[in-house]
Amino acid sequence: MRTFVFFISACILCQSAHAVKISGTITDDKGNILAYASIFVKGSSVGTTSNNRGRYFLDLPSGNYTIVCQYVGYTRQEKKLALAGEPITLDFQMSIQQTNLKEVTVKPGGEDPAYEIIRHAIKKRKSYENPLDSFTCEAYIKTLIRSRSLPSRILGKTFSDEDRKDLGVDSEGKGIIYLSESFTRIAFKKPDKIKLEVISGRESGSNGYGFNFPTFINFYSNNVNIFITQLSPRGYVSPIADGALNYYKYKFLGSFFEDGKEINQIRVIPKRRFEPLFSGTINITDGDWRIHSLDLMLTKDYQLEIVDTLKIRQIHVPITPQVWRTQNQVVDFSFKKFGIDVYGNFLNVYSNYDPEPRFRKKYFNNVVVKYDTGVNKKSFAYWDSLRPVPLEPEELEDFRVKDSTFKSRNDSASLRRTADSLRKKQGRITVMNIFFNGIKRSDFDPDHPASIHVQPLIPGLEYNTVEGLVINGEASFLKEYKKTGNSIEFTPHIRYGFSNTHLNAWATLTLSERKFLQDMEGETYSRSSWIFSG
């Protein structure tokens, strides 16, 4: 048995040792950086995406390959190379996509050729919406949020220089305020069974797992949902939805060829404002009428909620001769309200698709998300070997500085100093606190924090003909136990009517317990609460 294990380990190490790193930069023909270009091995779903500076890398075993570089609006490039052992630099200089319009003639008052292409795409939409009965794939997910400026006060609270430092921004409010990356395995089976296995995840400046849920945005659906329903409760009308011709105008921009296949480039234009519609370009393959790539935008004028703009870029690749899937997806957003000006993106890189997986019996069960036991304990070397998209220098620095600060603050001595400092900052109790603002106090114990909250008296005043003027008093005492996740809360109430002079008093005791359950399928937890009142 030991010999067998040693043989397998040796094979894995040997394969890893012979992996060759390909790296390079993606630019246009004028030297401008092309961020988030798609780079993949032709004939496979193995690939990566360039970062915000156009840098990429790819680890492959020795052999002969054709490397493909793709960017929406630019001519696709292919380069053949032989990997023997030494790292290779492979740069791509992309040219603007030259579309062919010579054979297109639009007579005055005639219909633009784009409409016929869209009609074909609409007819094929349903068959492409969910073409696989089941599949597995892997997803690298990176979330980045940057700040351009922050106000001196937020919702009445002063935003001090110390607060800015904790957040990771400079004196002008510029900097990275959130950064995470994760690696997740995805399994799907019709009609709606899904399982996510989060292999690794990290969040800058904390021990969190990061944002590790893939965001499949399916433009073959009539109604396109994006992240959360709060962005638009109705969803958004796809440019190739069954009724899309009632909502959009289309303009044929020309066509180009890739691998002998003609790709039609079409501009998508909303007919009316204040409806949930996209604008931008969508590229449709000729003959089979499927989505090749797209670059679409949403704004506040078209029922986008919460954020101001949302831009979605996708590139689709064949994983079988008949099935195409999203290879990379970038969602850029911007938000500007209350003096807060932030922007960022959600990057998803999908790879290693298996269109015919074999799942063991009862693989799909009540466990939807399974976390590896060491999900947030991976080393820097691990991430460097796994990450398909190079981090930018600022991102590397953000991880380094914030992780170091987090580690320092969470040693026992630092936690005690922090708790002492926070207790002092609570200040003294004033008349305004008692009558208008309420009182909040905590001991900031790192392991067993206790807090008390007294409700203000004035907002609780009432009047009725029986009791007359009524005063209500309420306070709560909460004790938490960090390691177990359990807590106990005691909340006394009093109510006094000045006309009937009745004093009513009662209290509520709440006990909360968190239980962890672990089996071969993963780890889940449940929370139980017992409430006693009288």
C-alpha positions as CSV (number, residue, x, y, z in Angstrom):
1,M,0.0,0.0,0.0
2,R,2.8,2.4,0.9
3,T,4.5,1.6,-2.4
4,F,1.3,2.5,-4.3
5,V,0.9,5.8,-2.4
6,F,4.6,6.6,-3.0
7,F,4.1,5.9,-6.7
8,I,1.1,8.1,-7.0
9,S,2.8,10.9,-5.1
10,A,5.9,10.6,-7.3
11,C,3.7,10.9,-10.4
12,I,2.0,14.0,-9.1
13,L,5.3,15.6,-8.1
14,C,6.8,14.7,-11.5
15,Q,3.9,16.2,-13.3
16,S,4.2,19.4,-11.2
17,A,7.9,19.6,-11.7
18,H,7.5,19.5,-15.5
19,A,4.9,22.3,-15.6
20,V,6.1,25.2,-17.7
21,K,5.1,28.8,-17.0
22,I,3.9,30.9,-19.9
23,S,3.6,34.6,-19.1
24,G,3.2,37.8,-21.0
25,T,1.3,41.1,-21.6
26,I,-1.7,41.9,-23.7
27,T,-1.8,45.2,-25.4
28,D,-3.4,46.8,-28.5
29,D,-1.3,47.8,-31.5
30,K,-0.5,51.1,-30.0
31,G,0.8,49.6,-26.8
32,N,-2.2,50.4,-24.6
33,I,-3.0,47.8,-21.9
34,L,-6.0,45.4,-22.6
35,A,-7.3,44.4,-19.2
36,Y,-9.1,41.1,-18.6
37,A,-8.4,39.6,-22.0
38,S,-9.1,35.8,-22.3
39,I,-6.1,33.5,-22.9
40,F,-6.7,29.8,-23.4
41,V,-5.4,26.6,-24.9
42,K,-7.1,25.9,-28.2
43,G,-9.3,22.8,-28.2
44,S,-9.7,22.8,-24.4
45,S,-11.3,24.7,-21.5
46,V,-7.9,25.4,-19.9
47,G,-7.3,29.1,-19.8
48,T,-6.8,32.3,-17.8
49,T,-7.5,36.0,-17.9
50,S,-5.1,39.0,-17.9
51,N,-5.2,41.3,-15.0
52,N,-5.9,45.0,-14.9
53,R,-2.4,45.7,-16.2
54,G,-2.7,43.2,-19.1
55,R,-0.4,40.7,-17.4
56,Y,-1.2,36.9,-17.5
57,F,0.4,33.6,-16.8
58,L,-0.5,30.0,-17.5
59,D,1.1,26.8,-16.2
60,L,1.1,23.8,-18.7
61,P,2.9,20.5,-18.9
62,S,5.6,20.1,-21.6
63,G,4.2,19.7,-25.1
64,N,3.0,21.4,-28.2
65,Y,0.1,23.9,-27.9
66,T,-1.8,26.6,-29.7
67,I,-2.4,29.5,-27.3
68,V,-5.4,31.7,-28.2
69,C,-5.9,35.4,-27.0
70,Q,-9.3,36.9,-27.3
71,Y,-10.7,40.4,-26.4
72,V,-14.1,41.7,-27.3
73,G,-13.8,44.2,-30.2
74,Y,-10.3,42.9,-31.2
75,T,-9.1,40.3,-33.7
76,R,-8.4,37.0,-32.1
77,Q,-4.8,35.8,-32.2
78,E,-3.3,32.3,-32.1
79,K,0.3,31.4,-31.4
80,K,1.8,27.9,-31.6
81,L,4.6,27.0,-29.2
82,A,6.5,24.0,-27.9
83,L,7.1,23.8,-24.2
84,A,10.2,21.8,-23.1
85,G,11.0,23.1,-19.6
86,E,12.1,26.7,-19.6
87,P,9.6,29.5,-18.8
88,I,8.4,31.3,-21.9
89,T,7.3,34.9,-22.5
90,L,4.5,35.2,-24.9
91,D,3.1,38.7,-25.5
92,F,0.1,39.5,-27.7
93,Q,-0.5,42.7,-29.5
94,M,-4.1,42.9,-30.6
95,S,-5.6,44.8,-33.5
96,I,-9.0,46.4,-33.6
97,Q,-11.5,44.0,-35.1
98,Q,-11.9,44.8,-38.8
99,T,-15.5,43.9,-39.8
100,N,-16.7,43.2,-43.3
101,L,-19.5,45.3,-44.6
102,K,-18.9,45.0,-48.4
103,E,-21.7,42.5,-49.0
104,V,-24.3,44.3,-46.9
105,T,-26.7,46.6,-48.6
106,V,-29.5,48.4,-46.6
107,K,-32.0,50.1,-48.9
108,P,-33.7,53.3,-47.7
109,G,-36.5,52.3,-45.4
110,G,-35.3,48.7,-45.4
111,E,-34.5,46.6,-42.4
112,D,-31.1,46.4,-40.9
113,P,-29.5,42.9,-41.4
114,A,-29.0,42.7,-37.6
115,Y,-32.7,42.0,-37.2
116,E,-32.6,38.7,-39.2
117,I,-29.5,37.6,-37.2
118,I,-31.3,38.4,-33.9
119,R,-34.4,36.5,-35.1
120,H,-32.2,33.4,-35.7
121,A,-30.6,33.8,-32.3
122,I,-34.0,34.1,-30.6
123,K,-35.2,30.8,-32.3
124,K,-32.1,29.0,-30.9
125,R,-32.1,30.6,-27.5
126,K,-34.1,27.9,-25.7
127,S,-31.8,25.1,-26.9
128,Y,-28.7,27.0,-25.7
129,E,-30.1,28.1,-22.3
130,N,-29.3,24.9,-20.5
131,P,-27.7,22.6,-23.0
132,L,-26.1,20.1,-20.5
133,D,-27.9,17.6,-18.3
134,S,-25.0,17.9,-15.9
135,F,-21.5,19.4,-15.7
136,T,-18.6,20.2,-13.4
137,C,-16.1,23.0,-13.7
138,E,-13.7,25.1,-11.6
139,A,-14.0,28.9,-11.0
140,Y,-11.4,31.4,-9.8
141,I,-13.3,34.4,-8.3
142,K,-11.7,37.7,-7.5
143,T,-13.6,40.7,-6.0
144,L,-12.0,44.1,-5.9
145,I,-13.6,47.3,-4.6
146,R,-11.7,50.6,-4.7
147,S,-12.5,54.1,-3.3
148,R,-12.0,57.3,-5.2
149,S,-13.1,59.5,-2.3
150,L,-14.8,59.3,1.1
151,P,-16.6,62.0,3.0
152,S,-15.5,63.3,6.4
153,R,-18.8,62.2,7.9
154,I,-21.0,59.2,7.0
155,L,-24.6,59.1,8.3
156,G,-23.8,61.5,11.0
157,K,-20.6,59.7,12.2
158,T,-17.2,61.4,11.8
159,F,-14.9,59.4,9.6
160,S,-11.5,60.0,11.2
161,D,-8.0,59.6,9.9
162,E,-7.7,56.5,12.0
163,D,-10.9,55.0,10.4
164,R,-9.4,55.7,7.0
165,K,-6.2,54.0,8.0
166,D,-8.1,50.9,9.2
167,L,-10.0,50.8,5.9
168,G,-6.8,51.1,3.9
169,V,-7.3,54.4,2.2
170,D,-5.2,57.5,2.1
171,S,-6.1,61.0,3.4
172,E,-8.1,61.7,0.3
173,G,-10.1,58.5,0.7
174,K,-8.4,56.7,-2.2
175,G,-7.4,53.0,-2.0
176,I,-8.5,49.4,-1.9
177,I,-11.3,48.9,0.6
178,Y,-12.1,45.3,-0.2
179,L,-10.2,42.5,-1.9
180,S,-10.8,38.7,-1.9
181,E,-10.1,35.7,-4.1
182,S,-11.3,32.1,-4.0
183,F,-11.2,28.9,-5.9
184,T,-14.4,26.9,-6.1
185,R,-15.4,23.6,-7.8
186,I,-18.9,23.6,-9.2
187,A,-21.2,20.6,-9.9
188,F,-24.6,20.9,-11.6
189,K,-27.3,18.4,-12.5
190,K,-30.7,19.1,-14.0
191,P,-33.2,20.4,-13.1
192,D,-31.8,22.4,-10.3
193,K,-29.2,20.5,-8.3
194,I,-26.0,22.3,-7.5
195,K,-23.1,21.8,-5.2
196,L,-20.2,24.1,-4.5
197,E,-16.9,23.0,-3.0
198,V,-14.9,25.9,-1.8
199,I,-11.3,24.7,-1.9
200,S,-9.7,28.0,-0.8
201,G,-10.6,31.5,-0.1
202,R,-9.1,34.6,1.5
203,E,-10.1,38.1,2.3
204,S,-7.5,40.9,2.7
205,G,-7.2,42.0,6.3
206,S,-9.3,39.2,7.9
207,N,-9.6,35.5,8.2
208,G,-12.8,35.5,6.1
209,Y,-13.4,33.1,3.1
210,G,-13.9,35.9,0.6
211,F,-16.7,36.1,-2.0
212,N,-16.7,32.5,-3.3
213,F,-20.0,32.0,-5.0
214,P,-19.8,32.0,-8.8
215,T,-22.1,34.4,-10.7
216,F,-23.4,32.7,-13.8
217,I,-25.1,35.5,-15.8
218,N,-27.1,33.7,-18.5
219,F,-28.1,35.8,-21.5
220,Y,-29.9,32.9,-23.0
221,S,-32.6,33.4,-20.3
222,N,-35.5,35.7,-21.3
223,N,-35.0,37.5,-18.0
224,V,-31.4,38.0,-17.0
225,N,-30.7,38.1,-13.3
226,I,-27.6,39.7,-12.0
227,F,-26.3,38.9,-8.5
228,I,-29.2,40.0,-6.3
229,T,-32.7,40.9,-7.1
230,Q,-32.1,44.3,-5.4
231,L,-30.3,45.5,-8.5
232,S,-33.6,45.1,-10.3
233,P,-36.6,43.1,-8.9
234,R,-37.8,42.4,-12.4
235,G,-34.5,41.3,-13.9
236,Y,-33.4,42.6,-17.3
237,V,-34.6,41.8,-20.8
238,S,-32.0,39.8,-22.7
239,P,-31.1,41.2,-26.2
240,I,-32.1,37.7,-27.5
241,A,-35.2,37.2,-25.4
242,D,-38.4,35.9,-27.0
243,G,-39.9,39.4,-27.0
244,A,-36.6,41.3,-27.4
245,L,-37.7,43.0,-30.7
246,N,-40.3,44.9,-28.8
247,Y,-37.6,46.4,-26.5
248,Y,-34.5,46.8,-28.6
249,K,-33.2,48.3,-31.8
250,Y,-30.3,46.6,-33.5
251,K,-27.5,47.8,-35.9
252,F,-25.3,45.5,-37.9
253,L,-21.7,46.6,-37.4
254,G,-20.1,44.0,-39.7
255,S,-18.7,40.5,-39.4
256,F,-15.3,38.8,-38.9
257,F,-13.9,35.3,-39.1
258,E,-12.4,33.0,-36.4
259,D,-11.4,29.4,-37.1
260,G,-13.4,29.6,-40.4
261,K,-16.5,30.7,-38.5
262,E,-18.2,34.0,-39.3
263,I,-19.1,36.2,-36.3
264,N,-21.7,38.9,-36.6
265,Q,-21.2,42.1,-34.5
266,I,-24.4,43.8,-33.5
267,R,-25.0,47.0,-31.6
268,V,-27.9,46.7,-29.0
269,I,-29.9,49.9,-28.5
270,P,-32.8,50.2,-26.0
271,K,-36.0,51.6,-27.6
272,R,-37.1,53.4,-24.5
273,R,-35.6,54.8,-21.3
274,F,-36.7,53.7,-17.8
275,E,-37.1,50.0,-18.8
276,P,-34.8,47.2,-17.7
277,L,-32.6,47.1,-20.8
278,F,-29.0,46.7,-21.8
279,S,-27.0,48.7,-24.3
280,G,-23.7,47.8,-26.0
281,T,-22.6,45.1,-28.4
282,I,-23.2,41.3,-28.8
283,N,-21.4,39.0,-31.2
284,I,-23.4,36.1,-32.7
285,T,-21.9,33.2,-34.7
286,D,-23.3,32.7,-38.2
287,G,-25.2,29.5,-39.0
288,D,-25.6,28.2,-35.4
289,W,-26.6,31.6,-34.0
290,R,-25.0,31.4,-30.6
291,I,-23.4,34.0,-28.4
292,H,-19.7,34.3,-29.1
293,S,-19.0,37.3,-26.8
294,L,-20.6,40.4,-25.5
295,D,-20.0,43.8,-23.9
296,L,-23.2,45.2,-22.4
297,M,-24.0,48.0,-19.9
298,L,-26.7,48.9,-17.5
299,T,-27.3,52.4,-16.1
300,K,-29.7,54.2,-13.7
301,D,-31.7,55.2,-16.8
302,Y,-32.6,51.6,-17.3
303,Q,-33.9,50.6,-13.9
304,L,-30.5,49.8,-12.4
305,E,-30.8,50.0,-8.6
306,I,-28.2,50.6,-5.8
307,V,-25.2,51.1,-8.1
308,D,-24.8,53.7,-10.9
309,T,-23.4,51.7,-13.7
310,L,-22.8,48.0,-14.4
311,K,-20.8,46.7,-17.3
312,I,-20.7,43.0,-18.2
313,R,-18.1,41.4,-20.5
314,Q,-18.2,37.7,-21.4
315,I,-16.3,35.4,-23.7
316,H,-17.8,32.0,-24.6
317,V,-15.7,29.1,-25.8
318,P,-16.6,25.6,-27.1
319,I,-16.1,22.8,-24.5
320,T,-17.5,20.2,-27.0
321,P,-18.2,20.6,-30.7
322,Q,-21.9,21.3,-29.9
323,V,-21.7,23.1,-26.5
324,W,-20.2,26.5,-25.6
325,R,-19.8,27.9,-22.1
326,T,-18.6,31.1,-20.5
327,Q,-14.8,31.1,-20.2
328,N,-14.4,34.4,-18.4
329,Q,-16.7,37.1,-17.2
330,V,-15.9,40.5,-15.8
331,V,-18.6,42.7,-14.1
332,D,-17.5,46.3,-13.5
333,F,-19.5,48.6,-11.3
334,S,-19.5,52.2,-10.0
335,F,-21.3,53.7,-7.0
336,K,-21.5,57.4,-6.0
337,K,-23.8,58.5,-3.1
338,F,-23.6,60.4,0.1
339,G,-20.1,61.5,-0.8
340,I,-18.9,57.9,-1.2
341,D,-17.3,57.3,-4.6
342,V,-16.3,53.6,-5.2
343,Y,-15.8,51.3,-8.1
344,G,-14.7,47.8,-8.6
345,N,-15.2,44.5,-10.4
346,F,-16.1,40.9,-10.0
347,L,-13.9,38.6,-12.1
348,N,-14.9,34.9,-12.7
349,V,-12.6,32.6,-14.7
350,Y,-14.1,29.2,-15.5
351,S,-12.0,26.3,-16.6
352,N,-11.7,22.5,-16.7
353,Y,-15.3,21.9,-17.8
354,D,-16.5,18.2,-17.7
355,P,-19.7,17.9,-19.7
356,E,-20.3,14.3,-18.7
357,P,-19.4,13.9,-15.1
358,R,-20.2,10.8,-13.1
359,F,-21.6,11.6,-9.6
360,R,-21.7,9.0,-6.9
361,K,-25.0,8.0,-5.4
362,K,-26.6,10.7,-3.2
363,Y,-23.9,13.2,-4.2
364,F,-26.5,15.9,-4.3
365,N,-28.0,16.3,-0.8
366,N,-28.8,19.0,1.7
367,V,-25.2,20.2,1.6
368,V,-25.1,22.8,-1.1
369,V,-21.8,24.5,-0.1
370,K,-18.9,22.5,1.2
371,Y,-15.8,24.2,2.7
372,D,-12.4,22.6,2.7
373,T,-11.2,22.3,6.3
374,G,-8.2,24.5,5.4
375,V,-10.1,26.9,3.2
376,N,-8.7,30.1,4.6
377,K,-5.3,28.7,5.8
378,K,-3.5,28.4,2.4
379,S,0.0,29.7,2.0
380,F,1.2,32.5,-0.3
381,A,3.0,29.8,-2.3
382,Y,-0.2,27.9,-2.7
383,W,-2.0,31.0,-4.1
384,D,0.9,31.8,-6.4
385,S,0.7,28.3,-7.9
386,L,-3.1,28.2,-8.3
387,R,-4.1,31.8,-9.2
388,P,-4.8,32.0,-13.0
389,V,-4.8,35.8,-13.0
390,P,-1.7,37.7,-11.7
391,L,-2.4,40.1,-8.9
392,E,-1.6,43.8,-9.5
393,P,1.2,45.3,-7.4
394,E,-1.3,47.3,-5.3
395,E,-3.3,44.1,-4.7
396,L,-0.2,42.2,-3.5
397,E,0.6,45.1,-1.2
398,D,-2.9,45.3,0.1
399,F,-2.8,41.6,1.1
400,R,0.6,42.0,2.6
401,V,-0.1,45.1,4.7
402,K,-3.7,44.3,5.8
403,D,-2.9,40.6,6.6
404,S,0.1,41.7,8.7
405,T,-2.0,44.3,10.5
406,F,-4.8,41.8,11.2
407,K,-2.3,39.2,12.6
408,S,-0.7,41.8,14.8
409,R,-4.0,43.1,16.1
410,N,-5.2,39.6,16.9
411,D,-2.4,38.6,19.2
412,S,-3.5,38.5,22.9
413,A,-1.6,41.6,24.0
414,S,-2.8,43.7,21.1
415,L,-6.4,42.6,21.7
416,R,-6.2,43.7,25.3
417,R,-4.8,47.1,24.3
418,T,-7.4,47.5,21.6
419,A,-10.2,46.7,24.1
420,D,-8.9,49.2,26.6
421,S,-8.7,51.9,23.9
422,L,-12.3,51.1,22.6
423,R,-13.7,51.2,26.2
424,K,-12.2,54.7,26.7
425,K,-13.6,55.9,23.4
426,Q,-17.2,55.2,24.6
427,G,-17.1,58.4,26.6
428,R,-19.3,59.4,29.5
429,I,-23.1,59.1,29.7
430,T,-25.0,62.3,29.1
431,V,-28.6,63.6,29.5
432,M,-28.9,63.5,25.7
433,N,-28.0,59.8,25.8
434,I,-30.7,59.0,28.3
435,F,-33.5,60.9,26.7
436,F,-32.7,61.0,22.9
437,N,-29.8,58.8,21.7
438,G,-29.8,55.8,24.0
439,I,-26.8,54.2,25.8
440,K,-24.5,51.6,24.3
441,R,-21.6,50.1,26.3
442,S,-19.4,47.1,25.7
443,D,-16.4,45.6,27.5
444,F,-14.9,44.6,24.1
445,D,-13.6,41.3,25.5
446,P,-12.1,39.4,22.5
447,D,-13.4,36.0,23.7
448,H,-16.5,36.7,25.7
449,P,-17.8,40.2,24.9
450,A,-20.6,41.6,27.0
451,S,-22.7,44.6,26.0
452,I,-25.6,46.6,27.3
453,H,-28.0,48.8,25.3
454,V,-30.5,51.1,26.9
455,Q,-33.3,52.5,24.7
456,P,-33.8,56.3,24.8
457,L,-36.9,57.5,26.7
458,I,-38.3,60.3,24.5
459,P,-38.9,58.2,21.3
460,G,-40.8,55.7,23.4
461,L,-43.4,58.2,24.8
462,E,-47.0,57.3,24.0
463,Y,-50.5,58.7,24.8
464,N,-53.9,57.0,25.1
465,T,-57.1,57.8,26.9
466,V,-56.8,55.0,29.4
467,E,-53.2,55.3,30.5
468,G,-52.6,58.9,29.6
469,L,-49.0,59.8,28.9
470,V,-47.0,56.5,28.8
471,I,-43.3,56.1,29.3
472,N,-41.6,52.9,28.1
473,G,-38.2,51.7,29.2
474,E,-36.2,48.9,27.7
475,A,-32.6,47.7,28.2
476,S,-30.8,44.6,27.0
477,F,-27.8,42.7,28.2
478,L,-25.9,40.5,25.8
479,K,-23.1,38.0,26.5
480,E,-21.5,36.2,23.6
481,Y,-19.1,33.3,23.5
482,K,-17.0,33.6,20.3
483,K,-15.5,30.1,20.2
484,T,-18.8,28.3,20.4
485,G,-21.0,30.9,18.8
486,N,-23.5,30.7,21.7
487,S,-25.0,33.7,23.4
488,I,-27.4,34.8,26.2
489,E,-29.5,37.9,26.2
490,F,-31.6,39.4,29.0
491,T,-34.1,42.2,28.1
492,P,-36.2,43.8,30.9
493,H,-39.1,46.1,30.0
494,I,-41.1,48.6,32.0
495,R,-44.2,50.6,31.1
496,Y,-45.8,53.3,33.2
497,G,-49.1,55.2,32.6
498,F,-49.3,58.6,34.4
499,S,-53.1,58.7,34.4
500,N,-53.9,55.2,35.7
501,T,-50.5,55.0,37.7
502,H,-50.0,51.4,36.6
503,L,-46.5,50.1,36.4
504,N,-46.1,47.0,34.1
505,A,-42.8,45.1,34.1
506,W,-41.7,42.0,32.2
507,A,-38.5,40.5,30.8
508,T,-37.3,38.3,28.0
509,L,-34.5,35.8,28.2
510,T,-33.0,34.5,25.0
511,L,-30.6,31.6,24.8
512,S,-29.0,30.9,21.4
513,E,-26.9,27.9,20.5
514,R,-24.9,27.1,17.4
515,K,-24.3,23.5,16.5
516,F,-21.8,22.2,13.9
517,L,-22.5,19.0,12.0
518,Q,-19.8,17.4,10.0
519,D,-20.0,14.4,7.7
520,M,-18.3,13.1,4.6
521,E,-20.3,15.6,2.5
522,G,-19.1,18.7,4.3
523,E,-19.7,20.9,7.3
524,T,-23.0,22.6,8.1
525,Y,-24.3,24.4,11.1
526,S,-27.7,25.1,12.7
527,R,-28.8,27.7,15.2
528,S,-31.4,27.1,17.9
529,S,-32.9,29.8,20.1
530,W,-35.0,29.4,23.3
531,I,-37.0,32.5,24.4
532,F,-38.6,32.8,27.8
533,S,-40.8,35.8,28.6
534,G,-42.8,36.9,31.6
